[in-house]
């Protein structure tokens, strides 16, 4: 008997046939209205849910899915999945750790380069017929701090160290013994040791607003911030004030508190580069993400350990 997967994500459509070809029945519900309708209509038949961190799955929704056995989250973050409700039902939760790390790391470096070298404003002024040869800082050789040295953080560190000769420092919940980079015991210490600070840690209660005024002041007026993780890790009000006053030099942001809304105060600033939460999106990343979901589903329904379990 085939298993039924409720698909809430809207970014991997081209590769969902990988699941169908493996015999899974898909119920696509990629808007809030379709989601509520599908849960009400098919709740008793759904064996698995495919979601992503910001879309999540609530306790009420889990309760309405009487046959639910596994929740697969694409991407590393799972902040809006109610892990306690899942654990109470012994529902397995997996994430997509590492599946899109290459794309996210590429985008992080692209944001950093565009920001520090002031590429968007140079492009815009040149298109207007101007010839503003503004002198921008170099990237090579600068000190890079990475908040969160998981799969994405490691991929960023590799690019920065090998491609741009950047000394790497990092902060994690605990030091890693398998890397040659310098461990800092707090976000504040990391900012003090960095010219550029990239946020690459998952969202959630444990990382909420780790980057605040104190950390931004430590990064300093020549420092740049890049966030390709979750907006919740950074205190947005503190960041806006730091950008306005010159407490930091600039910020490159792919994530925002109330997506898809972007604060007008951010749009008005000339020292920011903004992208619409696309760091993890590429054809290759989408393919690899769905392939990992399939491996987790196949392992789970065969009674084997899943590849990327989330511990509640």
C-alpha positions as a printed Julia matrix, in Angstrom:
312×3 Matrix{Float64}:
   0.0    0.0     0.0
   1.43   3.37   -0.98
   2.11   6.04    1.62
   0.58   9.53    1.42
   2.74  12.63    1.81
   1.27  16.07    2.51
   3.49  18.56    0.67
   3.48  22.06    2.17
   6.65  23.37    0.51
   6.51  25.45   -2.64
  10.12  25.49   -3.84
  10.92  21.95   -5.0
   8.06  21.19   -7.4
  10.31  20.16  -10.29
  11.75  17.3    -8.25
   8.64  16.02   -6.46
   8.23  13.38   -9.2
  11.17  11.6    -7.5
   8.76  10.8    -4.67
   5.91   9.83   -6.99
   8.17   7.54   -8.99
   9.07   5.78   -5.75
   5.38   5.07   -5.15
   4.36   7.88   -2.79
   1.01   9.59   -3.21
   1.37  13.35   -2.88
  -1.22  15.78   -1.57
  -0.01  19.22   -2.61
  -1.14  22.01   -0.27
   1.24  24.88   -0.82
  -0.94  27.79    0.32
  -2.53  28.35    3.76
  -6.02  27.74    2.37
  -5.06  24.52    0.57
  -3.18  23.37    3.66
  -6.2   23.75    5.95
  -8.44  22.1     3.36
  -6.11  19.13    2.84
  -5.71  18.51    6.56
  -9.47  18.61    7.07
 -10.16  16.4     4.06
  -7.27  13.92    4.11
  -6.02  14.12    7.71
  -6.69  10.48    8.45
  -4.8    9.24    5.38
  -1.59  11.25    5.62
   1.47   9.25    6.66
   4.15  11.93    6.18
   4.46  15.71    5.88
   7.02  17.6     3.8
   7.53  21.13    5.13
  10.25  23.71    5.77
  11.32  25.61    8.88
   9.22  28.77    8.53
   6.15  26.83    7.34
   6.45  24.32   10.16
   3.69  22.09   11.47
   1.69  23.1    14.55
   0.49  21.0    17.46
  -3.12  21.38   16.3
  -2.2   20.23   12.8
  -0.3   17.25   14.18
  -3.33  16.35   16.29
  -5.53  16.46   13.19
  -3.25  14.04   11.32
  -4.19  10.82   13.08
  -1.99   8.58   10.91
   1.08  10.83   10.77
   4.33   8.99   11.38
   7.13  11.19   10.01
   7.72  14.91    9.33
  10.43  15.75    6.79
  11.75  19.31    6.85
  13.71  20.61    3.88
  16.67  22.76    4.9
  18.44  22.68    8.23
  15.97  24.81   10.2
  12.82  23.37   11.79
  11.85  26.23   14.11
   8.08  26.2    13.44
   7.66  22.44   13.77
   6.18  21.59   17.18
   8.76  19.03   18.26
   7.07  18.43   21.61
   3.78  17.52   19.94
   5.62  15.24   17.53
   7.56  13.56   20.33
   4.37  12.99   22.32
   3.1   10.89   19.41
   6.51   9.29   18.73
   6.5   10.95   15.31
   9.93  11.02   13.68
  11.23  14.39   12.48
  14.02  14.76    9.93
  15.66  17.8     8.36
  17.65  18.53    5.24
  20.95  19.26    6.93
  23.65  19.65    4.31
  21.48  19.16    1.23
  21.62  22.8     0.17
  24.84  23.79    1.94
  26.69  24.44   -1.34
  24.06  26.83   -2.65
  23.75  28.67    0.67
  27.5   29.05    1.02
  27.77  30.37   -2.54
  25.07  32.92   -1.8
  26.67  33.97    1.47
  29.93  34.74   -0.31
  28.05  36.5    -3.12
  26.26  38.72   -0.6
  29.52  39.46    1.2
  31.33  40.4    -2.01
  28.43  42.5    -3.3
  28.13  44.27    0.04
  31.78  44.99    0.75
  32.63  45.92   -2.83
  29.39  47.96   -3.14
  28.43  46.18   -6.37
  24.67  46.99   -6.47
  25.17  50.74   -6.12
  28.05  50.72   -8.6
  25.88  48.88  -11.11
  22.92  51.24  -10.58
  25.01  54.4   -10.95
  26.74  53.09  -14.06
  23.36  52.35  -15.64
  22.39  55.95  -14.93
  25.37  57.11  -17.0
  27.47  58.06  -13.99
  31.11  57.13  -13.44
  31.46  56.92   -9.66
  34.7   55.09   -8.98
  34.18  54.66   -5.25
  37.03  52.97   -3.38
  35.72  49.89   -1.54
  37.49  47.63    0.97
  39.18  44.42   -0.07
  37.72  41.09    0.98
  40.82  38.9     0.76
  42.8   38.53    3.94
  40.1   39.92    6.23
  39.02  38.11    9.38
  35.8   36.13    8.94
  33.59  35.1    11.84
  30.96  32.39   11.32
  28.14  31.95   13.8
  27.22  28.28   13.48
  29.74  25.83   12.01
  27.41  23.16   10.66
  27.31  22.02    7.05
  26.63  25.53    5.74
  29.16  27.19    8.03
  31.84  24.69    7.02
  31.13  25.29    3.32
  31.43  29.06    3.85
  34.66  28.64    5.79
  36.16  26.51    3.02
  35.4   29.13    0.37
  36.65  32.0     2.5
  39.83  30.32    3.7
  40.89  28.66    0.45
  39.57  31.24   -1.99
  40.16  34.49   -0.13
  42.93  33.68    2.38
  40.68  34.68    5.25
  41.47  33.66    8.85
  38.34  31.93   10.2
  36.86  32.14   13.68
  33.58  30.58   14.73
  31.12  30.18   17.59
  29.13  26.98   18.13
  27.37  25.47   21.1
  30.68  23.65   21.63
  34.11  23.62   19.95
  34.74  21.28   17.02
  37.85  19.13   17.17
  37.83  18.4    13.43
  38.52  21.9    12.06
  41.58  24.18   11.96
  39.57  27.32   12.78
  39.61  29.43   15.95
  36.81  28.85   18.43
  35.25  31.83   20.23
  33.21  31.15   23.35
  30.48  33.7    22.66
  28.97  35.74   19.8
  30.51  38.83   21.41
  33.99  37.32   21.34
  33.4   36.25   17.75
  32.42  39.77   16.69
  35.48  41.2    18.41
  37.66  38.82   16.38
  35.98  39.53   13.02
  35.92  42.05   10.19
  33.0   40.21    8.59
  30.4   38.22   10.53
  28.21  35.62    8.77
  25.19  34.15   10.55
  24.8   30.47    9.61
  23.1   28.97   12.66
  19.58  27.49   12.72
  16.71  29.56   14.09
  14.67  28.73   17.16
  14.57  29.62   20.84
  18.19  28.69   21.49
  19.58  31.15   18.95
  17.03  33.98   19.21
  18.66  37.43   18.98
  22.18  36.2    19.61
  23.27  39.18   17.53
  22.25  42.32   19.41
  23.55  45.85   20.0
  26.47  44.66   22.11
  27.64  42.25   19.43
  27.13  44.77   16.63
  29.08  47.42   18.52
  31.89  44.88   18.9
  31.85  44.2    15.15
  32.48  47.91   14.74
  32.15  50.7    12.17
  34.3   48.88    9.61
  32.52  45.55   10.11
  29.96  43.9     7.85
  27.16  41.49    8.8
  25.69  38.8     6.5
  22.65  36.71    7.49
  21.69  33.69    5.38
  20.23  31.74    8.33
  17.15  33.06   10.12
  16.15  36.64   10.87
  15.33  35.67   14.46
  19.05  35.26   15.23
  19.55  39.02   14.81
  17.79  41.77   16.75
  16.4   43.7    13.78
  15.85  46.96   15.67
  19.44  46.92   16.94
  20.73  46.13   13.45
  18.74  48.97   11.87
  20.1   51.41   14.43
  23.66  50.17   13.87
  23.26  50.58   10.11
  21.75  54.08   10.44
  24.38  55.37   12.86
  27.42  53.74   11.26
  28.02  51.45   14.22
  28.57  48.8    11.52
  29.5   49.41    7.89
  26.75  47.36    6.24
  24.63  44.22    6.11
  23.74  41.6     3.51
  20.41  39.95    4.31
  18.58  37.01    2.76
  16.12  36.55    5.64
  13.58  38.79    7.34
  11.29  38.69   10.37
   7.96  38.77    8.54
   8.61  37.3     5.11
   7.77  38.23    2.43
   7.45  41.72    3.97
  10.74  43.63    4.16
  10.84  46.7     6.43
  10.8   49.99    4.54
  13.52  51.19    6.91
  15.84  48.53    5.5
  14.94  49.28    1.89
  15.78  52.95    2.45
  19.36  52.25    3.5
  22.22  52.4     1.02
  24.54  50.18    3.04
  22.51  46.98    2.73
  22.1   44.28    0.07
  18.77  42.45    0.21
  17.7   39.17   -1.41
  14.34  37.32   -1.01
  15.34  34.2     0.98
  16.88  32.48   -2.03
  20.26  31.39   -0.62
  19.3   27.72   -0.54
  17.54  27.68   -3.88
  19.15  26.24   -6.99
  18.16  23.36   -9.25
  20.94  21.27   -7.75
  19.92  22.08   -4.18
  16.24  21.29   -4.89
  17.17  17.95   -6.44
  19.46  17.01   -3.56
  16.9   18.14   -0.99
  14.13  15.96   -2.41
  16.57  13.05   -2.83
  17.4   13.29    0.89
  13.7   13.39    1.79
  13.2   10.25   -0.29
  16.09   8.48    1.45
  14.67   9.39    4.86
  11.18   8.2     3.9
  12.47   4.95    2.42
  14.58   4.24    5.46
  11.78   5.06    7.89
   9.11   2.94    6.21
  11.6    0.07    5.89
  12.1    0.15    9.66
  15.66   1.49    9.34
  17.25   4.54   11.02
  16.61   7.81    9.18
  19.63   9.68    7.83
  19.08  13.12    9.36
  17.0   12.87   12.54
  16.0   15.95   14.52
  16.31  15.45   18.26
  13.51  17.13   20.18
